[in-house]
Amino acid sequence: KDGKGKGKGKGGCGGCGGSPVFSPNGYASPEEVQAFIQANNLDERAAQALSESRPAVQRAVIDRGTLMDATNPSAAVLGRLKQAMAILGGGGRSPGTEQQMGAAASRLSGDQLAAAIGRLIAESDVDERAAEALRDAPEAHQRYVLERGSLQDARNASAAVLGRLRDAQRDVPRGGGGGCGG
């Protein structure tokens, strides 16, 4: 994983370029998260994954410092998110979100579906080959993968994604999956 943890910040908000805005409960404030995203020039997928993580996970990622000298700051953030979630437990999202994700996947399309796929990739630490296959898959196949739930307990999340995509090719009708059926 290229670029993980290379940047060492000097306190503050880890390279957010100015005085940090701290939340009184020790969590990262939304303003601090946005400043970190902008200062480190994160791509949309990494920015979305960080923004939608629990505040305690955000704090852990930001406290590790700037990513300005990382080879790939976005990949480094995704790695930090995975590590923070493993340490803090309970995944990165608020309680109950995992069950909602599977149930709501059939209604997702466009940007919402892309965001959900990005979160699944970030939280599961799938390899680039599996991530690319999932991103390039038809929307109906992406929804199928999401509907099957979290990959956090998978021994090999990348193999699980590829297996789900293979199952989707077999089980999802051609051209189907508009998100309206049960």
KOLGU-543515 format. One record per residue (C-alpha): residue number from 1; residue in one letter; x, y, z. Coordinates in Angstrom, 3 decimals, always signed. Example, Ala and Ser with C-alpha at 12.3 -4.5 7.8 and 13.67 -1.06 7.14 Angstrom:
# KOLGU-543515
(1 'A' (+12.300 -4.500 +7.800)) (2 'S' (+13.670 -1.060 +7.140)) 
END
This chain:
# KOLGU-543515
(1 'K' (+0.000 +0.000 +0.000)) (2 'D' (+1.869 +2.990 -1.302)) (3 'G' (+2.026 +6.151 +0.742)) (4 'K' (+0.568 +4.893 +4.021)) (5 'G' (+1.591 +6.890 +7.006)) (6 'K' (+4.490 +8.751 +5.418)) (7 'G' (+3.337 +12.177 +6.555)) (8 'K' (+4.126 +13.283 +10.088)) (9 'G' (+2.187 +16.317 +11.140)) (10 'K' (+2.991 +18.818 +13.829)) (11 'G' (-0.175 +18.545 +15.893)) (12 'G' (-3.045 +20.826 +15.057)) (13 'C' (-5.302 +19.314 +12.484)) (14 'G' (-2.726 +17.353 +10.536)) (15 'G' (-2.054 +19.592 +7.617)) (16 'C' (-5.361 +21.394 +7.411)) (17 'G' (-3.529 +24.648 +6.793)) (18 'G' (-4.558 +26.922 +9.612)) (19 'S' (-5.803 +26.830 +13.118)) (20 'P' (-7.769 +23.665 +13.787)) (21 'V' (-11.423 +23.747 +14.747)) (22 'F' (-11.785 +21.192 +17.513)) (23 'S' (-15.010 +19.711 +18.683)) (24 'P' (-15.399 +19.999 +22.479)) (25 'N' (-15.840 +16.223 +22.893)) (26 'G' (-12.474 +15.322 +21.349)) (27 'Y' (-13.952 +14.270 +18.016)) (28 'A' (-13.082 +15.881 +14.708)) (29 'S' (-15.430 +18.700 +13.775)) (30 'P' (-16.969 +18.766 +10.278)) (31 'E' (-14.937 +21.907 +9.538)) (32 'E' (-11.718 +20.186 +10.564)) (33 'V' (-12.515 +17.174 +8.379)) (34 'Q' (-13.170 +19.420 +5.360)) (35 'A' (-9.959 +21.374 +5.990)) (36 'F' (-7.977 +18.117 +6.176)) (37 'I' (-9.538 +16.889 +2.919)) (38 'Q' (-8.684 +20.110 +1.109)) (39 'A' (-5.187 +20.528 +2.563)) (40 'N' (-4.232 +16.992 +1.564)) (41 'N' (-5.929 +17.138 -1.850)) (42 'L' (-7.886 +13.913 -1.314)) (43 'D' (-9.807 +12.379 -4.200)) (44 'E' (-13.590 +12.108 -4.047)) (45 'R' (-13.605 +8.502 -2.842)) (46 'A' (-11.228 +9.134 +0.067)) (47 'A' (-12.956 +12.397 +0.956)) (48 'Q' (-16.344 +10.670 +1.028)) (49 'A' (-15.054 +7.764 +3.105)) (50 'L' (-13.495 +10.130 +5.658)) (51 'S' (-16.521 +12.433 +5.747)) (52 'E' (-18.911 +9.555 +6.396)) (53 'S' (-16.845 +7.887 +9.093)) (54 'R' (-17.677 +8.229 +12.757)) (55 'P' (-16.172 +11.334 +14.384)) (56 'A' (-13.864 +9.218 +16.584)) (57 'V' (-12.479 +7.496 +13.464)) (58 'Q' (-12.036 +10.870 +11.762)) (59 'R' (-10.112 +12.141 +14.800)) (60 'A' (-7.788 +9.115 +14.724)) (61 'V' (-7.060 +9.625 +11.009)) (62 'I' (-6.457 +13.366 +11.308)) (63 'D' (-4.304 +13.044 +14.427)) (64 'R' (-1.774 +10.981 +12.484)) (65 'G' (-0.771 +14.155 +10.673)) (66 'T' (-0.436 +15.590 +7.217)) (67 'L' (-0.219 +13.516 +4.064)) (68 'M' (+1.393 +16.196 +1.943)) (69 'D' (+4.534 +14.124 +1.380)) (70 'A' (+2.692 +10.829 +0.848)) (71 'T' (+2.953 +9.281 -2.623)) (72 'N' (-0.805 +8.810 -2.729)) (73 'P' (-2.589 +10.781 +0.034)) (74 'S' (-5.987 +9.319 -0.834)) (75 'A' (-4.754 +5.729 -0.532)) (76 'A' (-3.022 +6.650 +2.719)) (77 'V' (-6.289 +8.020 +4.150)) (78 'L' (-8.145 +4.847 +3.172)) (79 'G' (-5.458 +2.806 +4.932)) (80 'R' (-5.647 +5.017 +8.006)) (81 'L' (-9.433 +4.650 +8.040)) (82 'K' (-9.155 +0.883 +7.982)) (83 'Q' (-6.639 +0.889 +10.816)) (84 'A' (-8.682 +3.321 +12.910)) (85 'M' (-11.830 +1.232 +12.413)) (86 'A' (-9.980 -1.906 +13.451)) (87 'I' (-8.661 -0.239 +16.598)) (88 'L' (-11.842 +1.593 +17.568)) (89 'G' (-14.101 -1.335 +16.664)) (90 'G' (-17.614 -1.366 +15.315)) (91 'G' (-16.671 -0.459 +11.775)) (92 'G' (-16.516 +3.131 +10.709)) (93 'R' (-20.163 +3.970 +10.550)) (94 'S' (-22.826 +4.714 +13.062)) (95 'P' (-24.642 +1.703 +14.588)) (96 'G' (-27.295 +0.149 +12.372)) (97 'T' (-25.885 +1.550 +9.160)) (98 'E' (-24.648 -1.818 +7.886)) (99 'Q' (-28.129 -3.336 +7.934)) (100 'Q' (-29.560 -0.217 +6.296)) (101 'M' (-26.865 -0.327 +3.597)) (102 'G' (-27.908 -3.773 +2.371)) (103 'A' (-31.611 -2.970 +2.461)) (104 'A' (-31.206 +0.404 +0.746)) (105 'A' (-28.755 -0.772 -1.934)) (106 'S' (-31.549 -1.723 -4.307)) (107 'R' (-32.651 +1.923 -4.421)) (108 'L' (-29.206 +3.418 -5.113)) (109 'S' (-28.005 +4.693 -8.457)) (110 'G' (-25.554 +7.187 -9.901)) (111 'D' (-23.526 +9.191 -7.397)) (112 'Q' (-25.194 +7.585 -4.374)) (113 'L' (-24.295 +4.125 -5.609)) (114 'A' (-20.736 +5.226 -6.393)) (115 'A' (-20.405 +6.641 -2.872)) (116 'A' (-21.686 +3.415 -1.311)) (117 'I' (-19.247 +1.398 -3.419)) (118 'G' (-16.431 +3.738 -2.326)) (119 'R' (-17.322 +3.217 +1.325)) (120 'L' (-17.415 -0.564 +0.918)) (121 'I' (-14.000 -0.525 -0.775)) (122 'A' (-12.497 +1.753 +1.875)) (123 'E' (-13.923 -0.120 +4.839)) (124 'S' (-13.026 -3.551 +3.496)) (125 'D' (-9.535 -2.752 +2.179)) (126 'V' (-10.013 -4.652 -1.064)) (127 'D' (-7.068 -4.701 -3.456)) (128 'E' (-6.936 -2.479 -6.529)) (129 'R' (-7.943 -5.277 -8.928)) (130 'A' (-11.136 -6.067 -7.006)) (131 'A' (-11.887 -2.373 -6.418)) (132 'E' (-11.551 -1.637 -10.136)) (133 'A' (-13.713 -4.632 -11.065)) (134 'L' (-16.406 -3.445 -8.667)) (135 'R' (-16.270 +0.170 -9.870)) (136 'D' (-16.436 -0.963 -13.528)) (137 'A' (-19.286 -3.444 -12.982)) (138 'P' (-22.825 -2.632 -14.149)) (139 'E' (-24.921 -0.839 -11.514)) (140 'A' (-27.136 -3.897 -11.050)) (141 'H' (-24.052 -5.958 -10.150)) (142 'Q' (-22.772 -3.258 -7.800)) (143 'R' (-26.131 -3.226 -6.013)) (144 'Y' (-25.993 -7.028 -5.777)) (145 'V' (-22.583 -6.816 -4.055)) (146 'L' (-23.851 -4.171 -1.610)) (147 'E' (-27.064 -6.058 -0.853)) (148 'R' (-25.007 -8.997 +0.388)) (149 'G' (-23.693 -6.782 +3.217)) (150 'S' (-20.406 -5.945 +4.848)) (151 'L' (-17.102 -7.583 +4.016)) (152 'Q' (-15.553 -6.787 +7.392)) (153 'D' (-15.653 -10.420 +8.494)) (154 'A' (-14.399 -11.822 +5.188)) (155 'R' (-11.037 -13.534 +5.387)) (156 'N' (-10.139 -12.129 +1.984)) (157 'A' (-12.356 -9.171 +1.122)) (158 'S' (-10.946 -8.919 -2.412)) (159 'A' (-11.810 -12.528 -3.188)) (160 'A' (-15.254 -12.002 -1.658)) (161 'V' (-15.905 -8.988 -3.934)) (162 'L' (-14.818 -10.923 -7.018)) (163 'G' (-16.961 -13.882 -5.958)) (164 'R' (-19.992 -11.655 -5.447)) (165 'L' (-19.454 -10.104 -8.880)) (166 'R' (-19.260 -13.579 -10.409)) (167 'D' (-22.493 -14.506 -8.608)) (168 'A' (-24.095 -11.283 -9.867)) (169 'Q' (-23.226 -12.206 -13.455)) (170 'R' (-24.994 -15.510 -12.901)) (171 'D' (-27.968 -14.306 -10.817)) (172 'V' (-28.820 -10.799 -12.063)) (173 'P' (-30.924 -10.717 -15.233)) (174 'R' (-29.306 -8.975 -18.200)) (175 'G' (-30.133 -5.272 -18.315)) (176 'G' (-32.034 -5.681 -15.065)) (177 'G' (-31.766 -4.263 -11.649)) (178 'G' (-33.339 -0.862 -12.047)) (179 'G' (-33.782 -0.744 -8.285)) (180 'C' (-37.565 -0.977 -8.278)) (181 'G' (-38.077 -4.676 -7.684)) (182 'G' (-38.020 -6.582 -4.390)) 
END
